[in-house]
Structures are given as structure tokens and as C-alpha cells.
Amino acid sequence: MKILLIWNEKTKDIEILSQELERHSHKVIRRKLINGDKDKIPATALLGCVPVGDEEKFPPVGEDIIKELYKVESLVLTMINRNYRYDKMGVDERRHLYYNILRYWHGILKENNPDMVIFQFIPHMVFDYIIYELAKLLNIKTVMVWDSWVSDRMFIYTDFWQGSTYLQEELRKNRGKTFSLKDLSPDLQDYYELQNDQKNDSTPVYIKEQRIRKLRVQRSISKRLKPIKQSIKDLTIFKKIIFYFLKFPSGNLKKEYISLQVKPDFDKKFVYAPLNYQPEATTSPLGDMFVDQILMLEILSFSAPRDWIIYVKEHPNQNLVNKHIYFSSRYSGYYKRISKLKNVCLIPIEADTYKLINQAQAVAVVTGTAGWEAILRNKPAIIFGYPWYKDCQCILKANNVKNCREVFQKIVNGWRPNQQEIVNYLYSLDKSTFHGYVEAAKNSKLTSTESINNIVQAILSEIKKFEINNIK
């Protein structure tokens, strides 16, 4: 079978995966990512992973393909926010960039005619998302791995909009059955007990690691001076100084946020709505149209009971990357727009997430981990996107005012998550996931070699299933 492999070429994992695929008589096609001085690489090449000079290798796409992928176009226009270099790129320029990337990868897929495309993550880097949607359009099988943040459990997806078919099959098979914590694997028993105890700080490992890295950088004078020395050396210091002052004529993200934040009143009834970090896969593409998180907040504001407050808290890592500078996902006036919504208040980023979850009437997220943590702590969770836990029966789904009002009425009437249903869900998750990680070890006890071996075996199993179905 011919397989196009979209994987980080800088890791040893891709060599192990490629060798194993070839050992099982599969032909592997690899497209190396663009390297070099990013300031000198054309936008099409950098965002589309197109070899420089190959932008016009294939004929342009026409109305037929573009119309089939209108939704893709809409998501890609926002997904380009991932690269700050193109932050000021206008809509028309972004659209034409998208057409050129679409042109190239449509040509590559037609030229190579792979039977399958394997992705390292859920596609979310512009080029890989376009490849994914083109593959679907051309009836090419897609496979990817995705983590659940439950222990070190990972899913195999073939369609990330649909989610894990293995999990869904287990849920169907186990419908009507009752399981206890003792039926779960030890790692899931430990995880459930940790999360279910409202006294525990269950902050995800990646959040803690990023906080530690931030402190290390802040404490290291040499690291703070290194980019300045490099800018002087390559003569970009003047350009960066001008850029800095252009970005700060009327304040910055941090100042805007702090000027609007209020201390939460825990005596009031409230919905806790923590924002997702952006730009990232969790909102683009997994948030779909709710990559615009203000749209979610507008629906909540319009739908919630009149005497309820919606407390909005920015993601603690949002300013680690852009350093308080306004950009496409957090533009000037972004927080002002939120604070003007009826019964919506911004609260300090330092506010205790777990205290907010524990005392809220409900938690609302696009795809955030706080939604999952809420149901484990017996709080209703309203989701607007496609998180990994979307198949849990205890989740309340909303995407418009009508069903959001129905959800709120359900909560007002006393609905709460059923812990037995959560244990049952974890049992099905136990049977439909494997241990592993991509790039970060998280809570895993596995070595990197053990992890990639598990990932390889899961992928080979999916390939075998695909081949058997094709024979049938």
C-alpha cells in the first residue's frame, strides 16, 4: 500500500515508523518540511510546506474543487493566524494563499495517488489540514493519533470530526452495562480518584511545564539577552524596535485585560467560561466556527438565566507566546467586546480554576479541558466544539441559542452529571485507547521507544483493518 506520511522530520520517530511501514511491504512517501530563514521563505512555501519554486508546478484549482471545500476555506483563513509573520495579511491575500496551497497539494495527491495519509496529530498547521480535507474529498484514507490528557491514553482517529470509532463502538457494546472503578486499569483508577477529589489541584502537566519554563526564562538574564544580541548581530534590531512601538501605541493585551477584570463574586450564580489558548488545534479546527470564542460567549449571554453571571477567564498561557502584543486571535478591543456583553465579566487570570469549577452552576468551553474536569467534579459542562471527550453521555452540547437555552433549563431543573455514566465511559475509553505520547511525555511511564512502538502498532492495526475491508 502507498502511504503519504505527514510527520515531524526532525524526530527519530519518523524513521522508526517509516522502517516499520516498509518492513510490512508498504511504500512510504515523505514530504520534508520547509527549513531555512523564515523571513526569506515565501508564504506559500512556509505555510503550505511547498518546496520553493514548486508553487506553480500544478494547474490552478477551479470552481468545482473550491466550492466543495468552502468550509475548509473559512477555517484556513483563521488558521493562518498560527504564523505571526502573516498577522497583517488581508482576507483576499489569505484566500489566494489558500488557493495556491490547495493547488499544490491537490496536484501532489493526484500525482502520487496514495492509498492512505498518516498524520502525527490532528491536522491544524494549514498545509496538513488542507491535505486532510483534500484526502477526504478524493476518498483517500486518513489516519492520525491524538491524546486524551487522561493518563497517557491516546486515540487512533480516521476522521477527527467524528472522533474515535473504536470508543464509539465500545460505548455501543457496553450500553446498559454497569462498571465499577475496579473494572478500570490502575492508571485510570488513579486518574479518576485524583480528578474526582475537589481538594486536588489537577492542573494538566503541560500547563505546569510551561509555567516552569516561563520562570526559568525570567530568571535567566543570559537567555533574555540572547535574542537582543542576535538581533544586533543580524541587523534586525532596528526593524524590531520599530515593530515594537507600532504594536504598542494604545496599550497591549495585558493592560486591556487588567483594566476590565473584576473580582468574581462567589455568592452569585455563575457560568465559568475559560477561554481556549489560541491559535491552536483545540479551536482551529476543533472549535469549527467557535474558533471565534466571542460567538460562544454571545450565545451564552443571550441564553443564560437573567440572574446568572458568565465569568470569563483567559487561558494562563495565552500571553507566553505573543508577550502581550495584540495579534489576529487577540486583537485590540477583543476583551472590551467581551466585557460589553450582558452579564459577562472578565476575571483575573490568577483566579483559582478549580474553585471556579467547584462553585459554578455550569462550565462552558469550546473544547477546553475544564469541561471534562467539571463533569468529573459533578458540574454540568456545556461544549461548543469537538473535544476528545465529546462522546461522554454527561456532556451537554450547544451550538445555537435554542439548544443553549434548553441546556440551561435542564441545569436549572437540577440536572447533574451521573458519576456512574462517567465510570462507564472511562471503561470504554480504557478498551479503545493505547498508552503513548507524541513529543511530550506528560504523565507517562513509557520510554520514548516504548511510546513510538505502541503508536506504530496502533497504526499498523488500522492499516490491516483498512486492507481487510478493501478485500471484502
N, C-alpha and C positions, 0 to 999 in steps of 0.2 A: 504494500500500500504506500502511496506517495503522501508524505506529511510535511506541511509547512509549519516550522517551529518558530514561534514568536516568544523568545526567552532572552533574558539578560545575558548578553555575550561575555560580560566581564566576570561571570561566576563560573566556578568549576562544575556547577550543577548541570549546565547545558551540555558539557562534554559527556558526563555520565549518562544523561538522558538520551543524547544522540547515539552514543555507543550501544545502549540497550535497545533502542528502536532498530538500529541497523542489525544488531545481533538477531533480532526477531524478523529479519528479512524485509524491513520497511526502508523505503528511500526517504531520506531526510533532506528537506530544503531549508536552508538558513539564510536570513537576510540580516547582515550585520548592521547595527545601529550606527548613526552618524556620529563621528568623533571629530575633534579639532576645535579650533577657535570659533565659539558660538557666534561671536559678533560678525564673523565673516561668512557664515553659512546662510544661504537663502532661507526664507521662511518655509517654503515648500519642502526643502530638504530637511530642515531641522524638525519641524512639527510632523512631517509626513514620512520621515526616515527614507527619503528618496535620495539615491546617490546623486551628487552634484553633477548636472549635465544631463540627467535622465528625465527631467521634468516633462519633456515633450517627446518621450520615446514612444508613447502610445497615442492613439487618436482621442480627442476630447470626448467626454461623455455627453449624451444628448438628453432631450426631454424625457424619454422613456425611463432611463435609469434615475434621473434626478427626481422625477415625480414619485417613483417607487420608494425613494428614500427621503421624503420631505421631513419626517420626524427626525431622522439622523442629522439632517442639515441644521435643524433647530438646536439640537443638543450640541453639535460640534461648534456652533457659533459661540456658545458659552464655554465649552471645553477648552477653547483656545486660551482662556484665562489662565490655564496652568502655566503658561510661559509668560513671565512678566515683560519679556522683550517686546511682546506684541500687545501690550496692555492698551495702547492708544490706537490700535488698528481699528478702523471703522467697519461697520457692518458689511458694506459692499466689498471691501478689501478682504475681509474674513471669508465671505461667501465665495469669492473667486479662488482664494487659497484652498478652501474646501473642495471646490470643483477640480483643482489641479491634483490634489492628493487622491481624490476619488478616481480620477483619470489614471493615475499611475498604478494604484493597487488593483483596480479593475483589470488593467492590462496584465499585471503580474499574475493574478489568479487565472485569467483566461489562458495565458501563455503556458503556465506551469500545470494547470488543471489538477490541483491536489485533491485527494480524497478526504483529507482532514486538515484542520488548522488547530494547533495546540498552543494555548496561551498560558503564560506564567501566572497571570492574575486575571480578574475581571477586566476586560479591555476598557481603558479610560485615559489613554495618552494621545488622543486624536487619531494617530495613524492606526493603532491597534483596534480602536473602536470602529473605525471605518472598515478595516479588514474584516472584523467580526460581522458587521451588518451586510457587507458585500457577500461574505461567505454564505450567510443565511439566504440572501437573495438568489445566489447561484446554486443553492441546495448542496453546499459543502458542509460536512460535519464539523462542528466546533466542540472543543473540549478545553476546560480550564479548571484550575484549582482555586479554592477560596477558603479563607479561615473564618472560624465562627467566634473566636475570642472566648470560647468555652474550653477551658483547659488548653490543650494544643490540638484540638479537633479540627479537621479540615474536610471540606466537601469537594466532590467532583461535580462540576456543572457542565451541561451541554448547552444550556440556554439560561443566562443569568436573570432574564425577566421572569422565567418560570420558576427558577430555583432548583433545588435538589430533587430530582425524580426518585432517587433512592430513599430519601427521607419521606417523601410523599407516599411512596409505596409502603414503607414501614408503617406510616400513620394509618393508611387504609387497612392494612393487615391486622393492626393492633386495636382498631376501633372497637369499643365496647369492653376491652380488657382493662384490668386494673393492675398496676405495678407499684412496688414499694421501692424505697431508696436502696434496699439491699439487693434489688434486681439490677441496679446500675453498676457499672465498672467503678473501681475505687476512686479514680480521678474525678468522675462525675459526682460521686457521693460527696467527696471533699468540696468540690466546687459549689454544689447546691447548698451545703450547710454553711459555707463561708458567705455566700450571697444572701441567704435567707435570714441571716442574723443582722438585724438592723443596727447593731452597735459596731459592725465591722466597716472599715474603710476598704472598699473593694475597687479602688481606682485601678483601671487597666494598666498592665505593665508598661505599655508603650508611652502612656502619659507620664508615668513616674520616670522613665528613662529620659524623656525629652526635658523634664524639669531638671534632672541631674545634669544633662548636657548644657542646659542654659546656665546653670550656676557655675559650672566649670569654665565656660567661656567668659562669663562675667568676672570670674576671679583670676583669669589668666591674662595679664597685661600683654604678653607676647602674642597671644592669639588675637587680641583685639587690635594690635598694631600691625599684624601681618598683612591684612587687606590694604591698609593705608600704604605700607611700604611697597606692595605690589603695584598699587595704582600710581605711585610716584615713578616706579621703575618703567612701567609700560606707557607712561604719559597720559593715563586716563583720569588722573586726579582732578583736572580742571573740569572735564566733562561731568564727573560725578558730583562735584561741588555745585555746578550749575543745576544739575538734575535735582539735587537735594533741596535747594532753595525754591525751585519751581514747584516741588511737591509740597512744600510747607508754607505757602502764602497765607493760609487761613486755618492753621492748626493741623492736627493729624487725627488718626483713628482713636488713639488712646485718650486724647484730650476731649474729643467729641463724645466718646462713650462715658467718661467720668463726669462730664458736665450734665449728663442726662440721667445717670443712675440714681436709684433710690434704695433705701434700706428696706428689705422685704418685711412685711407685717404678717407674722405667722398666725395672728388671730383671725385673719380674713380667709375666706375660701379662695383657693387659687389653683391654677393650672401651671405646672412648671414646664417651660418650653426651652430647653437648652439648644443652642444653635449648633449645627454641624460645622466642623472645620472645612474651609473651602480655599482653593479648589482641590477636590479630592474625589475618588471614586464613589464615596458614600453618598454624594449628591449628584455627581455627574459621571456616570449616567444613572446611578441607582435611585436618585431622587426624581428622575424624569422631569416633569415640568416644575416640580417643587425644588429643583436646583435654585429657584427663586424662593428662598425661605420666607421672604416677606409675604408672599402669596399664602403660605401656610398660616402665618400669623394673622393675616386679614380674615381668613376663613374662621379661625378660632375666635377672633374678636367679634365677628358678626354672629357667631353661633352660640357662644357660651352664655350661661345664665347671667342676668344683668348684675347680680351682686358678686360675681366671681372676677378675680383679677388674673391676668396672664403674666406671670413673671418670666421674662426672657433673659437668659444669661449667655454671654458669648463663650465660645469654646476657649479653654485656657491656653491652647497652643496657637490660636489664630494669629497673634502678633509676633510669634517666634520667627516666622519666615520673612514677613514683609516689614517687620520692625516699625509698626505703627503708621506706615505710609499708606495713603489711600491707593486703591487699585480697583480693578473691574469688579471683583466679588465683594469688596467693601469700599464703595465709592463715597465721596464727600456727601454728607447728608443721609447716609444709609441708616445710621442709628436714630437720627432725627425723625426719619419717616416711620420707624418702628414706634418711637415714643409717642407719636401723634395718634396712633390707633387707639380706639376706645378701650378703656380698661386694660391697656397693655403698659407694663413698666419694665424698664431695663434695671437689672440689679447687679451689684458688684460681681466681677468675675471671681473674686475670692470667696463669695458666699458658698457655704458647705452644700455640695451637690446632694449628699445623702440625707442631710437634714431636710432639704427641699423636697426630695422624693418622699421621704417618710411622712411629711406633714401635708403634702399636696392632695387635692381631690383627684388629680389625674396628672399624668406626664404626657406631653405631646412632642413628637420628634418626626423628622423626615425619615431618617434611618438610624439615628443615634443609639449607642449602647445603653443610654439612660432609659430607653423604652423597655429593654429587656430586663435591666436591673429593677425597674419599677414593678413588673409583674412578679418577679421573684420576692419582692418585698410587699406583695399583696396590694399593689396600687394599680389602678387601670392605666393602660398605656394606649395612646392613640398614635398610629403611624400613618404617614402620608406617602412614603416611598416603598422601596423593595429591599428591606434589610434581610440578613440571613435568617432571622427568626420569624419571618412573616407567616410561616405555616403553623405557628403555635396557635391553638384554639383560643387562648386567652388574650390575643391581641385584638384591638378594636381598630378597624381600617376606616379611614376617612379620606375623601378627595374632593368634596364639594360641601356647600353649606347645608344641603338637605341631609346627607348622611352624617355630617358632623353634628347637627342638632339632634339627630336620632341617637347618636353615641352619647352626647351629653345627657339626654333624657334617661338613658339607660343607667348612667352613672348616678344621676340624682335619685333614681329609684332604688339605689343600693347595690348595683352590680359590682362585684369584685372578682379578681382572678381566682380560679379554682386551683389550689395547690396540687390536687391530685392530677389534674389535667397537665400541669407543668411537669410533674414527675413522669407521667405517661409520655409526654413529648420528649423529655430527655432520654427515656428508654429507646424511643425510635431513633433519636439522634445518635445514641450510643451505637446502634446497629448499622447506621448508614454513613458513618464518618470514619476517618483513619487518623492516626497520630502523625503530625508533621508540622513543618513551618517553611515559609519562603522568606529568606533574607533575615528575619529576626527570630530568635529562639523563644521569645515570650515565656510561657510557664513550662516549657518542655524540658524533659529529662533526656531527650534524644540527642545524640551527636548529630552534626550536620550530615554525616554519611548515612546514618540510620534514617534521618528525615528524608533525604532525597531518594533513598531506596524505597521508602514507603510511597512517596509521590510517584516514582517510576512504576511501581507495581499497580497502583491505582489507575494510572493512565493506560498501562498495558491491558488491564482488565477491561477498561472501557473500549479500547480498540478491538479486543477479542469479541466483546458483545456486539459491536458495530459490524464486524465481519460476519458473525453468525446470522445476524438479522438480514444482512445483504444476501447471504446464500439462500435464506428462506424466501 
